[in-house]
Amino acid sequence: IPTTHPRVYNIHSRGVTRYPANSIVVVGGCPVCRVGVLEYCFTFLGIFLAIVLFPFGFICCFALRKRRCPNCGATFT
Ligand SMILES: [Zn+2]
């Protein structure tokens, strides 16, 4: 019985966006998943201090902010 199945070539190399070999860490990019872009999020304590200790509380607010990845949910200080 002859095999009539068409041979599929290049199934792995099609439609795959290849990143450069040298993995440059994008500024603001997530180092965990390398997909999401880290965005700053202020903690409740930081916002609270910014209001109470205005205007110096903004220093604490920026100091207490964290960077969070919306893709995988990883947080970085
Ligand atoms: Zn991520």
N, CA, C, O and the ligand as a Tripos MOL2 file, in Angstrom:
@<TRIPOS>MOLECULE
protein
  309   307    78     0     0
PROTEIN
NO_CHARGES

@<TRIPOS>ATOM
      1 N           0.8620   -1.1990    0.0000 N.3       1 ILE1
      2 CA          0.0000    0.0000    0.0000 C.3       1 ILE1
      3 C           0.8940    1.2420    0.0000 C.2       1 ILE1
      4 O           1.6610    1.4600    0.9370 O.2       1 ILE1
      5 N           0.7910    2.0410   -1.0390 N.am      2 PRO2
      6 CA          1.6360    3.2620   -1.0580 C.3       2 PRO2
      7 C           1.1250    4.2970   -0.0610 C.2       2 PRO2
      8 O          -0.0790    4.4700    0.1250 O.2       2 PRO2
      9 N           2.0310    4.9450    0.5420 N.am      3 THR3
     10 CA          1.6500    5.9650    1.5150 C.3       3 THR3
     11 C           1.2660    7.2470    0.7780 C.2       3 THR3
     12 O           2.0750    7.8350    0.0590 O.2       3 THR3
     13 N           0.0480    7.6570    0.9660 N.am      4 THR4
     14 CA         -0.4480    8.8570    0.2850 C.3       4 THR4
     15 C          -0.4040   10.0840    1.1770 C.2       4 THR4
     16 O          -0.8680   11.1590    0.7980 O.2       4 THR4
     17 N           0.1470    9.9170    2.3460 N.am      5 HIS5
     18 CA          0.1850   11.0710    3.2290 C.3       5 HIS5
     19 C           1.2150   12.0800    2.7370 C.2       5 HIS5
     20 O           2.3760   11.7320    2.5230 O.2       5 HIS5
     21 N           0.8030   13.2960    2.5640 N.am      6 PRO6
     22 CA          1.7800   14.3180    2.1340 C.3       6 PRO6
     23 C           2.7670   14.6110    3.2450 C.2       6 PRO6
     24 O           2.4080   14.7460    4.4150 O.2       6 PRO6
     25 N           3.9920   14.7000    2.8490 N.am      7 ARG7
     26 CA          5.0200   14.9740    3.8480 C.3       7 ARG7
     27 C           5.0530   16.4630    4.1380 C.2       7 ARG7
     28 O           5.1070   17.2950    3.2320 O.2       7 ARG7
     29 N           5.0210   16.7650    5.3840 N.am      8 VAL8
     30 CA          4.9990   18.1700    5.8050 C.3       8 VAL8
     31 C           6.4000   18.5670    6.2100 C.2       8 VAL8
     32 O           7.0160   17.9760    7.0970 O.2       8 VAL8
     33 N           6.8710   19.5760    5.5380 N.am      9 TYR9
     34 CA          8.1980   20.0650    5.8630 C.3       9 TYR9
     35 C           8.0790   21.4210    6.5690 C.2       9 TYR9
     36 O           7.0840   22.1360    6.4500 O.2       9 TYR9
     37 N           9.0990   21.7210    7.2760 N.am     10 ASN10
     38 CA          9.2350   23.0400    7.9010 C.3      10 ASN10
     39 C           8.0370   23.3710    8.7810 C.2      10 ASN10
     40 O           7.5650   24.5070    8.8100 O.2      10 ASN10
     41 N           7.5680   22.3930    9.4750 N.am     11 ILE11
     42 CA          6.4140   22.6610   10.3270 C.3      11 ILE11
     43 C           6.8460   23.4310   11.5710 C.2      11 ILE11
     44 O           6.0500   24.1300   12.1980 O.2      11 ILE11
     45 N           8.1020   23.2900   11.9070 N.am     12 HIS12
     46 CA          8.5600   23.9790   13.1130 C.3      12 HIS12
     47 C           9.0840   25.3770   12.8100 C.2      12 HIS12
     48 O           9.0870   26.2480   13.6800 O.2      12 HIS12
     49 N           9.5200   25.5830   11.5950 N.am     13 SER13
     50 CA         10.1460   26.8610   11.2950 C.3      13 SER13
     51 C           9.1560   27.8460   10.7040 C.2      13 SER13
     52 O           9.5300   28.9730   10.3800 O.2      13 SER13
     53 N           7.9140   27.4500   10.5570 N.am     14 ARG14
     54 CA          6.9500   28.3680    9.9720 C.3      14 ARG14
     55 C           6.1400   29.0420   11.0780 C.2      14 ARG14
     56 O           5.6850   28.4040   12.0270 O.2      14 ARG14
     57 N           5.9830   30.3110   10.9240 N.am     15 GLY15
     58 CA          5.1520   31.0520   11.8520 C.3      15 GLY15
     59 C           5.7540   31.2190   13.2240 C.2      15 GLY15
     60 O           5.0570   31.6110   14.1600 O.2      15 GLY15
     61 N           7.0110   30.9370   13.3630 N.am     16 VAL16
     62 CA          7.6560   31.1020   14.6590 C.3      16 VAL16
     63 C           8.5400   32.3360   14.5780 C.2      16 VAL16
     64 O           9.4810   32.4020   13.7870 O.2      16 VAL16
     65 N           8.2210   33.2890   15.4000 N.am     17 THR17
     66 CA          9.0160   34.5110   15.4240 C.3      17 THR17
     67 C          10.2560   34.2530   16.2590 C.2      17 THR17
     68 O          10.1820   34.0760   17.4740 O.2      17 THR17
     69 N          11.3650   34.2370   15.6040 N.am     18 ARG18
     70 CA         12.6120   33.9550   16.2930 C.3      18 ARG18
     71 C          13.1840   35.2380   16.8570 C.2      18 ARG18
     72 O          13.3320   36.2390   16.1550 O.2      18 ARG18
     73 N          13.4970   35.1860   18.1240 N.am     19 TYR19
     74 CA         14.1740   36.3150   18.7360 C.3      19 TYR19
     75 C          15.6700   36.2200   18.4490 C.2      19 TYR19
     76 O          16.1880   35.1410   18.1620 O.2      19 TYR19
     77 N          16.3460   37.3370   18.5290 N.am     20 PRO20
     78 CA         17.8010   37.2850   18.3310 C.3      20 PRO20
     79 C          18.4660   36.3290   19.2980 C.2      20 PRO20
     80 O          18.0170   36.1580   20.4320 O.2      20 PRO20
     81 N          19.5320   35.7120   18.8430 N.am     21 ALA21
     82 CA         20.2010   34.7030   19.6550 C.3      21 ALA21
     83 C          20.7250   35.3040   20.9460 C.2      21 ALA21
     84 O          20.6140   34.7120   22.0200 O.2      21 ALA21
     85 N          21.2890   36.4730   20.8210 N.am     22 ASN22
     86 CA         21.7620   37.1270   22.0350 C.3      22 ASN22
     87 C          20.5650   37.7160   22.7590 C.2      22 ASN22
     88 O          19.9890   38.7190   22.3390 O.2      22 ASN22
     89 N          20.2160   37.0830   23.8320 N.am     23 SER23
     90 CA         19.0050   37.4640   24.5500 C.3      23 SER23
     91 C          19.2320   38.7600   25.3040 C.2      23 SER23
     92 O          19.6780   38.7700   26.4510 O.2      23 SER23
     93 N          18.9160   39.8360   24.6360 N.am     24 ILE24
     94 CA         19.0470   41.1340   25.2800 C.3      24 ILE24
     95 C          17.8150   41.3650   26.1500 C.2      24 ILE24
     96 O          16.6790   41.2840   25.6840 O.2      24 ILE24
     97 N          18.0630   41.6470   27.3920 N.am     25 VAL25
     98 CA         16.9600   41.8960   28.3090 C.3      25 VAL25
     99 C          16.3990   43.2850   28.0050 C.2      25 VAL25
    100 O          17.0700   44.3000   28.1910 O.2      25 VAL25
    101 N          15.1910   43.3020   27.5470 N.am     26 VAL26
    102 CA         14.5640   44.5620   27.1900 C.3      26 VAL26
    103 C          14.2860   45.3520   28.4660 C.2      26 VAL26
    104 O          13.8310   44.8050   29.4700 O.2      26 VAL26
    105 N          14.5610   46.6140   28.4030 N.am     27 VAL27
    106 CA         14.3230   47.4610   29.5670 C.3      27 VAL27
    107 C          12.8260   47.5130   29.8300 C.2      27 VAL27
    108 O          12.0360   47.9140   28.9750 O.2      27 VAL27
    109 N          12.4640   47.1020   31.0210 N.am     28 GLY28
    110 CA         11.0560   47.0680   31.3490 C.3      28 GLY28
    111 C          10.3960   45.7530   31.0040 C.2      28 GLY28
    112 O           9.2210   45.5400   31.3030 O.2      28 GLY28
    113 N          11.1520   44.8690   30.3720 N.am     29 GLY29
    114 CA         10.5920   43.5740   30.0350 C.3      29 GLY29
    115 C          10.6740   42.6240   31.2020 C.2      29 GLY29
    116 O          11.5040   42.7860   32.0970 O.2      29 GLY29
    117 N           9.8100   41.6370   31.1870 N.am     30 CYS30
    118 CA          9.7880   40.6820   32.2820 C.3      30 CYS30
    119 C          10.9140   39.6720   32.0990 C.2      30 CYS30
    120 O          10.9650   39.0150   31.0590 O.2      30 CYS30
    121 N          11.8160   39.5200   33.0610 N.am     31 PRO31
    122 CA         12.8900   38.5260   32.9300 C.3      31 PRO31
    123 C          12.4190   37.1030   33.1530 C.2      31 PRO31
    124 O          13.1540   36.1560   32.8770 O.2      31 PRO31
    125 N          11.2180   36.9430   33.6440 N.am     32 VAL32
    126 CA         10.7160   35.5980   33.9220 C.3      32 VAL32
    127 C          10.1390   34.9740   32.6610 C.2      32 VAL32
    128 O          10.5760   33.9080   32.2280 O.2      32 VAL32
    129 N           9.1780   35.6290   32.0900 N.am     33 CYS33
    130 CA          8.5270   35.0660   30.9110 C.3      33 CYS33
    131 C           9.0110   35.7170   29.6260 C.2      33 CYS33
    132 O           8.8170   35.1710   28.5400 O.2      33 CYS33
    133 N           9.6450   36.8870   29.7440 N.am     34 ARG34
    134 CA         10.1650   37.6210   28.5850 C.3      34 ARG34
    135 C           9.0790   37.9450   27.5750 C.2      34 ARG34
    136 O           9.3540   38.1450   26.3920 O.2      34 ARG34
    137 N           7.8770   37.9920   28.0410 N.am     35 VAL35
    138 CA          6.7680   38.3230   27.1570 C.3      35 VAL35
    139 C           6.1210   39.6190   27.6190 C.2      35 VAL35
    140 O           5.9240   40.5510   26.8400 O.2      35 VAL35
    141 N           5.8000   39.6510   28.8970 N.am     36 GLY36
    142 CA          5.1170   40.8170   29.4280 C.3      36 GLY36
    143 C           6.0790   41.9630   29.6590 C.2      36 GLY36
    144 O           7.2940   41.7810   29.7440 O.2      36 GLY36
    145 N           5.5060   43.1340   29.7570 N.am     37 VAL37
    146 CA          6.2830   44.3310   30.0430 C.3      37 VAL37
    147 C           5.9320   44.7830   31.4470 C.2      37 VAL37
    148 O           4.7640   44.9760   31.7860 O.2      37 VAL37
    149 N           6.9650   44.9470   32.2530 N.am     38 LEU38
    150 CA          6.7340   45.3020   33.6380 C.3      38 LEU38
    151 C           6.1270   46.6910   33.7290 C.2      38 LEU38
    152 O           6.5420   47.6220   33.0390 O.2      38 LEU38
    153 N           5.1560   46.8000   34.5770 N.am     39 GLU39
    154 CA          4.5240   48.0910   34.7910 C.3      39 GLU39
    155 C           4.5260   48.3920   36.2780 C.2      39 GLU39
    156 O           4.3300   47.5100   37.1140 O.2      39 GLU39
    157 N           4.7480   49.6370   36.5780 N.am     40 TYR40
    158 CA          4.8350   50.0380   37.9770 C.3      40 TYR40
    159 C           3.4520   50.0380   38.6010 C.2      40 TYR40
    160 O           2.4700   50.4670   37.9950 O.2      40 TYR40
    161 N           3.4050   49.5520   39.8090 N.am     41 CYS41
    162 CA          2.1670   49.6000   40.5540 C.3      41 CYS41
    163 C           2.5040   50.0400   41.9710 C.2      41 CYS41
    164 O           3.4400   49.5320   42.5890 O.2      41 CYS41
    165 N           1.7430   50.9710   42.4630 N.am     42 PHE42
    166 CA          1.9860   51.4810   43.8000 C.3      42 PHE42
    167 C           1.2610   50.6150   44.8210 C.2      42 PHE42
    168 O           0.1150   50.2040   44.6370 O.2      42 PHE42
    169 N           1.9640   50.3670   45.8720 N.am     43 THR43
    170 CA          1.3460   49.5750   46.9300 C.3      43 THR43
    171 C           0.4050   50.4600   47.7420 C.2      43 THR43
    172 O           0.4580   51.6880   47.6750 O.2      43 THR43
    173 N          -0.4300   49.8160   48.4870 N.am     44 PHE44
    174 CA         -1.3830   50.5640   49.3170 C.3      44 PHE44
    175 C          -0.6500   51.3990   50.3600 C.2      44 PHE44
    176 O          -1.0490   52.5210   50.6720 O.2      44 PHE44
    177 N           0.4300   50.8280   50.8930 N.am     45 LEU45
    178 CA          1.1940   51.5560   51.9000 C.3      45 LEU45
    179 C           1.8470   52.7930   51.2860 C.2      45 LEU45
    180 O           1.9150   53.8470   51.9200 O.2      45 LEU45
    181 N           2.3210   52.6620   50.0660 N.am     46 GLY46
    182 CA          2.9550   53.7910   49.4150 C.3      46 GLY46
    183 C           1.9820   54.9250   49.1590 C.2      46 GLY46
    184 O           2.3070   56.0940   49.3670 O.2      46 GLY46
    185 N           0.7910   54.5770   48.7090 N.am     47 ILE47
    186 CA         -0.2250   55.6080   48.4570 C.3      47 ILE47
    187 C          -0.6670   56.2380   49.7680 C.2      47 ILE47
    188 O          -0.9190   57.4400   49.8420 O.2      47 ILE47
    189 N          -0.7560   55.4140   50.7920 N.am     48 PHE48
    190 CA         -1.1740   55.9210   52.1000 C.3      48 PHE48
    191 C          -0.1610   56.9180   52.6420 C.2      48 PHE48
    192 O          -0.5270   57.9700   53.1650 O.2      48 PHE48
    193 N           1.1220   56.5740   52.5100 N.am     49 LEU49
    194 CA          2.1570   57.4810   52.9890 C.3      49 LEU49
    195 C           2.2190   58.7400   52.1450 C.2      49 LEU49
    196 O           2.5290   59.8160   52.6570 O.2      49 LEU49
    197 N           1.9290   58.6170   50.8640 N.am     50 ALA50
    198 CA          1.9540   59.7930   49.9970 C.3      50 ALA50
    199 C           0.8780   60.7860   50.3960 C.2      50 ALA50
    200 O           1.0740   61.9960   50.2790 O.2      50 ALA50
    201 N          -0.2370   60.2940   50.8580 N.am     51 ILE51
    202 CA         -1.3240   61.1840   51.2490 C.3      51 ILE51
    203 C          -1.0610   61.7660   52.6290 C.2      51 ILE51
    204 O          -1.2380   62.9640   52.8520 O.2      51 ILE51
    205 N          -0.6400   60.9160   53.5470 N.am     52 VAL52
    206 CA         -0.4610   61.3610   54.9240 C.3      52 VAL52
    207 C           0.7510   62.2840   55.0330 C.2      52 VAL52
    208 O           0.6870   63.3380   55.6660 O.2      52 VAL52
    209 N           1.8350   61.8820   54.4210 N.am     53 LEU53
    210 CA          3.0830   62.6270   54.5490 C.3      53 LEU53
    211 C           3.3170   63.5400   53.3540 C.2      53 LEU53
    212 O           4.4590   63.7750   52.9580 O.2      53 LEU53
    213 N           2.2490   64.0440   52.7930 N.am     54 PHE54
    214 CA          2.3870   64.9270   51.6450 C.3      54 PHE54
    215 C           3.2050   66.1580   52.0210 C.2      54 PHE54
    216 O           2.9810   66.7020   53.1020 O.2      54 PHE54
    217 N           4.1230   66.6210   51.2120 N.am     55 PRO55
    218 CA          4.5020   66.0390   49.9110 C.3      55 PRO55
    219 C           5.6440   65.0330   50.0040 C.2      55 PRO55
    220 O           6.0040   64.4010   49.0110 O.2      55 PRO55
    221 N           6.2080   64.8880   51.1920 N.am     56 PHE56
    222 CA          7.3760   64.0080   51.3010 C.3      56 PHE56
    223 C           6.9890   62.5420   51.1660 C.2      56 PHE56
    224 O           7.8360   61.6850   50.9150 O.2      56 PHE56
    225 N           5.7400   62.2740   51.3300 N.am     57 GLY57
    226 CA          5.2980   60.8950   51.2240 C.3      57 GLY57
    227 C           5.4320   60.3270   49.8340 C.2      57 GLY57
    228 O           5.4340   59.1110   49.6400 O.2      57 GLY57
    229 N           5.5450   61.2360   48.8490 N.am     58 PHE58
    230 CA          5.7200   60.7410   47.4860 C.3      58 PHE58
    231 C           7.0480   60.0140   47.3330 C.2      58 PHE58
    232 O           7.1900   59.1210   46.4980 O.2      58 PHE58
    233 N           8.0150   60.4100   48.1470 N.am     59 ILE59
    234 CA          9.2960   59.6950   48.1120 C.3      59 ILE59
    235 C           9.1010   58.2600   48.5720 C.2      59 ILE59
    236 O           9.6290   57.3180   47.9810 O.2      59 ILE59
    237 N           8.3390   58.1210   49.6260 N.am     60 CYS60
    238 CA          8.0400   56.7790   50.1070 C.3      60 CYS60
    239 C           7.1670   56.0320   49.1060 C.2      60 CYS60
    240 O           7.2830   54.8190   48.9340 O.2      60 CYS60
    241 N           6.2930   56.7880   48.4540 N.am     61 CYS61
    242 CA          5.4020   56.1540   47.4870 C.3      61 CYS61
    243 C           6.1960   55.5820   46.3300 C.2      61 CYS61
    244 O           5.9360   54.4660   45.8810 O.2      61 CYS61
    245 N           7.1610   56.3450   45.8470 N.am     62 PHE62
    246 CA          7.9800   55.8450   44.7490 C.3      62 PHE62
    247 C           8.9560   54.7810   45.2240 C.2      62 PHE62
    248 O           9.3470   53.8960   44.4630 O.2      62 PHE62
    249 N           9.3460   54.8740   46.4950 N.am     63 ALA63
    250 CA         10.2830   53.8820   47.0080 C.3      63 ALA63
    251 C           9.6020   52.5420   47.2260 C.2      63 ALA63
    252 O          10.2420   51.4930   47.1520 O.2      63 ALA63
    253 N           8.3220   52.5790   47.4900 N.am     64 LEU64
    254 CA          7.6060   51.3550   47.7980 C.3      64 LEU64
    255 C           6.8970   50.7670   46.5870 C.2      64 LEU64
    256 O           6.2200   49.7440   46.6820 O.2      64 LEU64
    257 N           7.0610   51.4240   45.4600 N.am     65 ARG65
    258 CA          6.3680   50.8990   44.2890 C.3      65 ARG65
    259 C           7.0430   49.6240   43.8090 C.2      65 ARG65
    260 O           8.2310   49.4000   44.0450 O.2      65 ARG65
    261 N           6.2840   48.8230   43.1520 N.am     66 LYS66
    262 CA          6.7930   47.5650   42.6430 C.3      66 LYS66
    263 C           6.5150   47.4800   41.1490 C.2      66 LYS66
    264 O           5.6480   48.1610   40.6010 O.2      66 LYS66
    265 N           7.2730   46.6350   40.5420 N.am     67 ARG67
    266 CA          7.0540   46.3790   39.1250 C.3      67 ARG67
    267 C           6.4040   45.0160   38.9680 C.2      67 ARG67
    268 O           6.9010   44.0130   39.4800 O.2      67 ARG67
    269 N           5.3280   44.9920   38.2790 N.am     68 ARG68
    270 CA          4.5650   43.7580   38.1480 C.3      68 ARG68
    271 C           4.4020   43.4150   36.6730 C.2      68 ARG68
    272 O           4.1990   44.2810   35.8230 O.2      68 ARG68
    273 N           4.4980   42.1280   36.4090 N.am     69 CYS69
    274 CA          4.3150   41.6650   35.0360 C.3      69 CYS69
    275 C           2.8580   41.2840   34.8380 C.2      69 CYS69
    276 O           2.3520   40.4030   35.5330 O.2      69 CYS69
    277 N           2.1740   41.9310   33.9020 N.am     70 PRO70
    278 CA          0.7610   41.5700   33.6810 C.3      70 PRO70
    279 C           0.5960   40.2230   33.0080 C.2      70 PRO70
    280 O          -0.5100   39.6870   32.9430 O.2      70 PRO70
    281 N           1.6750   39.6830   32.5140 N.am     71 ASN71
    282 CA          1.5660   38.4060   31.8020 C.3      71 ASN71
    283 C           1.6210   37.2170   32.7570 C.2      71 ASN71
    284 O           0.7310   36.3670   32.7620 O.2      71 ASN71
    285 N           2.6820   37.1720   33.5640 N.am     72 CYS72
    286 CA          2.8340   36.0290   34.4610 C.3      72 CYS72
    287 C           2.5640   36.4010   35.9130 C.2      72 CYS72
    288 O           2.4630   35.5210   36.7680 O.2      72 CYS72
    289 N           2.4440   37.6980   36.2000 N.am     73 GLY73
    290 CA          2.0860   38.1160   37.5390 C.3      73 GLY73
    291 C           3.2580   38.2110   38.4890 C.2      73 GLY73
    292 O           3.0560   38.3790   39.6920 O.2      73 GLY73
    293 N           4.4760   38.1100   37.9870 N.am     74 ALA74
    294 CA          5.6430   38.2130   38.8470 C.3      74 ALA74
    295 C           5.8560   39.6680   39.2470 C.2      74 ALA74
    296 O           5.6950   40.5830   38.4400 O.2      74 ALA74
    297 N           6.2200   39.8570   40.5050 N.am     75 THR75
    298 CA          6.4540   41.2010   40.9970 C.3      75 THR75
    299 C           7.9270   41.3660   41.3260 C.2      75 THR75
    300 O           8.5890   40.4360   41.7870 O.2      75 THR75
    301 N           8.4200   42.5580   41.0820 N.am     76 PHE76
    302 CA          9.8070   42.8660   41.3550 C.3      76 PHE76
    303 C           9.8620   44.1810   42.1060 C.2      76 PHE76
    304 O           9.0510   45.0790   41.8790 O.2      76 PHE76
    305 N          10.8130   44.2800   42.9900 N.am     77 THR77
    306 CA         10.9570   45.4960   43.7620 C.3      77 THR77
    307 C          11.9380   46.4450   43.0870 C.2      77 THR77
    308 O          12.1920   47.5360   43.5960 O.2      77 THR77
    309 ZN          6.2780   37.9120   33.0800 Zn       78 ZN78
@<TRIPOS>BOND
     1     1     2 1
     2     2     3 1
     3     3     4 2
     4     3     5 am
     5     5     6 1
     6     6     7 1
     7     7     8 2
     8     7     9 am
     9     9    10 1
    10    10    11 1
    11    11    12 2
    12    11    13 am
    13    13    14 1
    14    14    15 1
    15    15    16 2
    16    15    17 am
    17    17    18 1
    18    18    19 1
    19    19    20 2
    20    19    21 am
    21    21    22 1
    22    22    23 1
    23    23    24 2
    24    23    25 am
    25    25    26 1
    26    26    27 1
    27    27    28 2
    28    27    29 am
    29    29    30 1
    30    30    31 1
    31    31    32 2
    32    31    33 am
    33    33    34 1
    34    34    35 1
    35    35    36 2
    36    35    37 am
    37    37    38 1
    38    38    39 1
    39    39    40 2
    40    39    41 am
    41    41    42 1
    42    42    43 1
    43    43    44 2
    44    43    45 am
    45    45    46 1
    46    46    47 1
    47    47    48 2
    48    47    49 am
    49    49    50 1
    50    50    51 1
    51    51    52 2
    52    51    53 am
    53    53    54 1
    54    54    55 1
    55    55    56 2
    56    55    57 am
    57    57    58 1
    58    58    59 1
    59    59    60 2
    60    59    61 am
    61    61    62 1
    62    62    63 1
    63    63    64 2
    64    63    65 am
    65    65    66 1
    66    66    67 1
    67    67    68 2
    68    67    69 am
    69    69    70 1
    70    70    71 1
    71    71    72 2
    72    71    73 am
    73    73    74 1
    74    74    75 1
    75    75    76 2
    76    75    77 am
    77    77    78 1
    78    78    79 1
    79    79    80 2
    80    79    81 am
    81    81    82 1
    82    82    83 1
    83    83    84 2
    84    83    85 am
    85    85    86 1
    86    86    87 1
    87    87    88 2
    88    87    89 am
    89    89    90 1
    90    90    91 1
    91    91    92 2
    92    91    93 am
    93    93    94 1
    94    94    95 1
    95    95    96 2
    96    95    97 am
    97    97    98 1
    98    98    99 1
    99    99   100 2
   100    99   101 am
   101   101   102 1
   102   102   103 1
   103   103   104 2
   104   103   105 am
   105   105   106 1
   106   106   107 1
   107   107   108 2
   108   107   109 am
   109   109   110 1
   110   110   111 1
   111   111   112 2
   112   111   113 am
   113   113   114 1
   114   114   115 1
   115   115   116 2
   116   115   117 am
   117   117   118 1
   118   118   119 1
   119   119   120 2
   120   119   121 am
   121   121   122 1
   122   122   123 1
   123   123   124 2
   124   123   125 am
   125   125   126 1
   126   126   127 1
   127   127   128 2
   128   127   129 am
   129   129   130 1
   130   130   131 1
   131   131   132 2
   132   131   133 am
   133   133   134 1
   134   134   135 1
   135   135   136 2
   136   135   137 am
   137   137   138 1
   138   138   139 1
   139   139   140 2
   140   139   141 am
   141   141   142 1
   142   142   143 1
   143   143   144 2
   144   143   145 am
   145   145   146 1
   146   146   147 1
   147   147   148 2
   148   147   149 am
   149   149   150 1
   150   150   151 1
   151   151   152 2
   152   151   153 am
   153   153   154 1
   154   154   155 1
   155   155   156 2
   156   155   157 am
   157   157   158 1
   158   158   159 1
   159   159   160 2
   160   159   161 am
   161   161   162 1
   162   162   163 1
   163   163   164 2
   164   163   165 am
   165   165   166 1
   166   166   167 1
   167   167   168 2
   168   167   169 am
   169   169   170 1
   170   170   171 1
   171   171   172 2
   172   171   173 am
   173   173   174 1
   174   174   175 1
   175   175   176 2
   176   175   177 am
   177   177   178 1
   178   178   179 1
   179   179   180 2
   180   179   181 am
   181   181   182 1
   182   182   183 1
   183   183   184 2
   184   183   185 am
   185   185   186 1
   186   186   187 1
   187   187   188 2
   188   187   189 am
   189   189   190 1
   190   190   191 1
   191   191   192 2
   192   191   193 am
   193   193   194 1
   194   194   195 1
   195   195   196 2
   196   195   197 am
   197   197   198 1
   198   198   199 1
   199   199   200 2
   200   199   201 am
   201   201   202 1
   202   202   203 1
   203   203   204 2
   204   203   205 am
   205   205   206 1
   206   206   207 1
   207   207   208 2
   208   207   209 am
   209   209   210 1
   210   210   211 1
   211   211   212 2
   212   211   213 am
   213   213   214 1
   214   214   215 1
   215   215   216 2
   216   215   217 am
   217   217   218 1
   218   218   219 1
   219   219   220 2
   220   219   221 am
   221   221   222 1
   222   222   223 1
   223   223   224 2
   224   223   225 am
   225   225   226 1
   226   226   227 1
   227   227   228 2
   228   227   229 am
   229   229   230 1
   230   230   231 1
   231   231   232 2
   232   231   233 am
   233   233   234 1
   234   234   235 1
   235   235   236 2
   236   235   237 am
   237   237   238 1
   238   238   239 1
   239   239   240 2
   240   239   241 am
   241   241   242 1
   242   242   243 1
   243   243   244 2
   244   243   245 am
   245   245   246 1
   246   246   247 1
   247   247   248 2
   248   247   249 am
   249   249   250 1
   250   250   251 1
   251   251   252 2
   252   251   253 am
   253   253   254 1
   254   254   255 1
   255   255   256 2
   256   255   257 am
   257   257   258 1
   258   258   259 1
   259   259   260 2
   260   259   261 am
   261   261   262 1
   262   262   263 1
   263   263   264 2
   264   263   265 am
   265   265   266 1
   266   266   267 1
   267   267   268 2
   268   267   269 am
   269   269   270 1
   270   270   271 1
   271   271   272 2
   272   271   273 am
   273   273   274 1
   274   274   275 1
   275   275   276 2
   276   275   277 am
   277   277   278 1
   278   278   279 1
   279   279   280 2
   280   279   281 am
   281   281   282 1
   282   282   283 1
   283   283   284 2
   284   283   285 am
   285   285   286 1
   286   286   287 1
   287   287   288 2
   288   287   289 am
   289   289   290 1
   290   290   291 1
   291   291   292 2
   292   291   293 am
   293   293   294 1
   294   294   295 1
   295   295   296 2
   296   295   297 am
   297   297   298 1
   298   298   299 1
   299   299   300 2
   300   299   301 am
   301   301   302 1
   302   302   303 1
   303   303   304 2
   304   303   305 am
   305   305   306 1
   306   306   307 1
   307   307   308 2
@<TRIPOS>SUBSTRUCTURE
     1 ILE1         2 RESIDUE 1 A ILE
     2 PRO2         6 RESIDUE 1 A PRO
     3 THR3        10 RESIDUE 1 A THR
     4 THR4        14 RESIDUE 1 A THR
     5 HIS5        18 RESIDUE 1 A HIS
     6 PRO6        22 RESIDUE 1 A PRO
     7 ARG7        26 RESIDUE 1 A ARG
     8 VAL8        30 RESIDUE 1 A VAL
     9 TYR9        34 RESIDUE 1 A TYR
    10 ASN10       38 RESIDUE 1 A ASN
    11 ILE11       42 RESIDUE 1 A ILE
    12 HIS12       46 RESIDUE 1 A HIS
    13 SER13       50 RESIDUE 1 A SER
    14 ARG14       54 RESIDUE 1 A ARG
    15 GLY15       58 RESIDUE 1 A GLY
    16 VAL16       62 RESIDUE 1 A VAL
    17 THR17       66 RESIDUE 1 A THR
    18 ARG18       70 RESIDUE 1 A ARG
    19 TYR19       74 RESIDUE 1 A TYR
    20 PRO20       78 RESIDUE 1 A PRO
    21 ALA21       82 RESIDUE 1 A ALA
    22 ASN22       86 RESIDUE 1 A ASN
    23 SER23       90 RESIDUE 1 A SER
    24 ILE24       94 RESIDUE 1 A ILE
    25 VAL25       98 RESIDUE 1 A VAL
    26 VAL26      102 RESIDUE 1 A VAL
    27 VAL27      106 RESIDUE 1 A VAL
    28 GLY28      110 RESIDUE 1 A GLY
    29 GLY29      114 RESIDUE 1 A GLY
    30 CYS30      118 RESIDUE 1 A CYS
    31 PRO31      122 RESIDUE 1 A PRO
    32 VAL32      126 RESIDUE 1 A VAL
    33 CYS33      130 RESIDUE 1 A CYS
    34 ARG34      134 RESIDUE 1 A ARG
    35 VAL35      138 RESIDUE 1 A VAL
    36 GLY36      142 RESIDUE 1 A GLY
    37 VAL37      146 RESIDUE 1 A VAL
    38 LEU38      150 RESIDUE 1 A LEU
    39 GLU39      154 RESIDUE 1 A GLU
    40 TYR40      158 RESIDUE 1 A TYR
    41 CYS41      162 RESIDUE 1 A CYS
    42 PHE42      166 RESIDUE 1 A PHE
    43 THR43      170 RESIDUE 1 A THR
    44 PHE44      174 RESIDUE 1 A PHE
    45 LEU45      178 RESIDUE 1 A LEU
    46 GLY46      182 RESIDUE 1 A GLY
    47 ILE47      186 RESIDUE 1 A ILE
    48 PHE48      190 RESIDUE 1 A PHE
    49 LEU49      194 RESIDUE 1 A LEU
    50 ALA50      198 RESIDUE 1 A ALA
    51 ILE51      202 RESIDUE 1 A ILE
    52 VAL52      206 RESIDUE 1 A VAL
    53 LEU53      210 RESIDUE 1 A LEU
    54 PHE54      214 RESIDUE 1 A PHE
    55 PRO55      218 RESIDUE 1 A PRO
    56 PHE56      222 RESIDUE 1 A PHE
    57 GLY57      226 RESIDUE 1 A GLY
    58 PHE58      230 RESIDUE 1 A PHE
    59 ILE59      234 RESIDUE 1 A ILE
    60 CYS60      238 RESIDUE 1 A CYS
    61 CYS61      242 RESIDUE 1 A CYS
    62 PHE62      246 RESIDUE 1 A PHE
    63 ALA63      250 RESIDUE 1 A ALA
    64 LEU64      254 RESIDUE 1 A LEU
    65 ARG65      258 RESIDUE 1 A ARG
    66 LYS66      262 RESIDUE 1 A LYS
    67 ARG67      266 RESIDUE 1 A ARG
    68 ARG68      270 RESIDUE 1 A ARG
    69 CYS69      274 RESIDUE 1 A CYS
    70 PRO70      278 RESIDUE 1 A PRO
    71 ASN71      282 RESIDUE 1 A ASN
    72 CYS72      286 RESIDUE 1 A CYS
    73 GLY73      290 RESIDUE 1 A GLY
    74 ALA74      294 RESIDUE 1 A ALA
    75 THR75      298 RESIDUE 1 A THR
    76 PHE76      302 RESIDUE 1 A PHE
    77 THR77      306 RESIDUE 1 A THR
    78 ZN78       309 GROUP 0 **** ****
